[in-house]
Amino acid sequence: MSDTPTNTVNLATRSRNIIVAIAAILLSFGLALGINAPSGTATLASLADRAIDLDVARRNDKPTLIEFYANWCTSCQAMAPAIAELEDVYEDRINFVMLNIDNTNWLPEMEQYEVDGIPHFVFLDAANQTIAQAIGEQPKSVVEQTLSRLIDGQAIAIEPSQGQTSSLDDEPADRLQPSTDPRGHGAVAPQT
């Protein structure tokens, strides 16, 4: 009998094992890179998690960008990646504050800034004076230009701008749930 069929099987098995080992190594390497790489997809939750507390922002002598938002707001969700990119650039010079309108603790601020659509952006100077407001989706370039001017203490010549919004009239009926934590950004389970 000839050893040829056995040698062929061993060679095929060995080749398959090598290919599987190489694939496993490449997959592990790719997975490790993926875990350590930034996702590039910011969410409202990630922005809220890294937001500055409003009381801290009012005391630290830096200009502030307040965003009124809600998790159900599609316009807010659409702007989240751009806001995250701007925060990465300006976080050392600008306070980024996120106020979820579903948290009843923010009702006084909603009344103060006349929030009637979201996202609603309020630009405050270092003395907490309102410099400009914008409602609805805004181009990243417009927000960035406003932040740069705010940092430099320059006049901001923007009219109250209106982009695509999520109306407060379109909100879920059960959105105003009391929160025990003012920093909870409204993240409470709906009452049923």
Buried (B, 14 or more C-beta within 10 A) or exposed (E): EEEEEEEEEEEEEEEEEEEEEEEEEEEEEEEEEEEEEEEEEBBBEEBBEEBBEBEEBBEEEBBBBBBBBBBBBEBBBBBBBBBBBBBEEBEEEBBBBBBBBBBBBBEEBBEEBEBEBBBBBBBBBBEEEEBBBBBBBBEEEBBBEBBBBBBEEEEBEBEEBEBBBBEBEEBEEEBBBEBEEBEBBBBBEEEE
